[in-house]
C-alpha cells in the first residue's frame, strides 16, 4: 500500500509543479480549470498541476501567505519559483513553466 502524497513530497521533485490555490466560493477561481486544462494539453507530462482548496488547507495557505485566490505558484525541488495572484492566461503559464522545465 502506498503512502498518500503530501504537498511537501509533491513539490520536492525536479518536475515543475503548478499549484492553483483556490476557494469554492471564489468566482474568478472558476475560470481557472479550462485554463489549466490548456496548460496540461500543451505541456503534458513535463509538469504537474495540482489544485489546493485554501479553506480545506488553511494551515498550508497560512504558511505560504496565500491571502488572495486564485493564486498560482510554481514549485520545483521544494522551492517556490514563481507566484502570482489572480487569473493567469494559459499562454503566460506555459511560457513561465517552460523556463523551469529544463533548468
N, C-alpha and C positions, 0 to 999 in steps of 0.2 A: 504494500500500500504506500503510495507516495505522499509525502507531506504537502499540505497546501502551500502554494506560493504566497509569500508576503511581499508587500510593496518593496521592502528593503532588498529582497533577493531578486526581484524583477529588475530593479534599476541598476543592479551591480554588473550586469552583463556588458559585453562590448558592442552589443547591438543597440542603436538609439531607441529609446522608449518615449513615445509621445503620450503625455498624460493630459487628459481633459478633466479638469476639476469642475464639477457641475453640481447643480441642485435641481430637484424635480420641479420646484416652483418657479424656476428661472426661465422667463420667456426666451431671451437670446440663446440660452443653453440648448433649446430645442432646435436651433439652426445648425448645430454642430454635427449631429450624426451623418447627414448626407455629405458634408464636407470631409469628415474623417473617412468615410467610405471611398471618396475620390482619392484621398491620400493613399489609402490602403491599396486601391487598384493600381495606382501609379508606382508605388514602391514595394508592394507585396511583402515578401519575406525579408526585406532588408531592414525593416523597422518593426517595432511592436507598438500597438496603440491600445491604451487602456483608459477606462473611464473611472473616475473616483467621485462618488457622491459625498460632498463635504458634510452633509447633515448626518450621514452614517459613519463618517470617518473624521469626526471633529478634532480628535487629538492630532492626527496627521496634518489636517488643514491648518491647525494652530501652529504646529512645529514648523511648517513651511511658510507661515504667514500668508496664507491664501485668504485675502479679505474680500475679493470680489469674484463672482462667477459669471460667465465661464473664465477660467484662467487656464491657459495652455502652457505646458512646460516640456522641455526635452531633457531627459536624463541619459547619461552614459557613464559606465564604470562607477556608478554610485554618486556621480556629481551632477548638479544641475548645470546644463549648458546654455539654456535659453528659457526665457519665461516672458509671457505677455498676457495681460488681462484682455478680455473682450473676444468677440468672434473674429477668427482669422480665416482668410480665404485659403482654399486648397493649394493654389499656386505658391502662395507665400510659405505655407507649411512645408510643401515639397522641397522648395529651394533651400530652406533652412535645414531641413533634415538631411538633404544631400550633402551639405557641408560637413555633417557629423558622421555620415556612413563610413567614409574611408579614412577617417582620422585615426 
